[in-house]
């Protein structure tokens, strides 16, 4: 999923997270950080064309700190 999102958004790096409920109130959390230049990938494009699991993304810039 992380690789697919990174490719779809043409990013150079991406972080993915998975949360799994185990039992007795415990959860497993897995992180995935990937960083490499975006390159055209026919296999990934075909996978995303046949099964697109993501919602539409509307990017916007949010300033880190409020200026007065």
N, C-alpha and C positions, 0 to 999 in steps of 0.2 A: 504494500500500500504506500509506503514512504517513497519508494522508487517511482511508482506510478504518479504520485502527486508532484514530486520533484520534476519529472519529465513533463507532465501536463502544463505546469506553471513556468517551465523553462528557468528553473532556479539553479544556482550553483551549490547551494547547501539546503538541507532540510532535516527537520527533527520529527520523528514519529513516536507515538506512545500507545501502548496497549494496556488495558486494565482487565484483569480476570478475577472474578470472584472465586475463591477457592472453597473454603468452608469455615464454619464457626466465626464468621465476621472478618476473615482474612482475605486480602487481595494480593494478587501478584501484579507488579507493574514492570513492563519491559520498555526500554528506551532504544531508539535507533537514530544515530546521527550519521548522516552521509554528506560528504563534501567532495565534489569534483565538477569540472566544467560540463555544461550542458552540451550534448551532442545529439544530432539526429539519429534515431534508432528505429528502424523499420519494424522490428519485432515488437517493441514497446508500443508503437503507434497502432499496430494491428490488434494487440491485446486491448488497448483502450478503446479502439473503434468498435470492437465486438462486445465489450463489457465495460462500460464506464461507471465505476462505483462512486464517483464524487458528485457533490453538489456544485452548482455554478459559483464561481468566486468573483466577488466584486472588490477589487483592491482599492484601498484608500490610505492616505498618509495620515498618521496620528502623531502629533508632536509629543516628544517624550516628556517635556516639562512645560507647564503653563507659563507664559510670559506676561508680565504685568506692565 
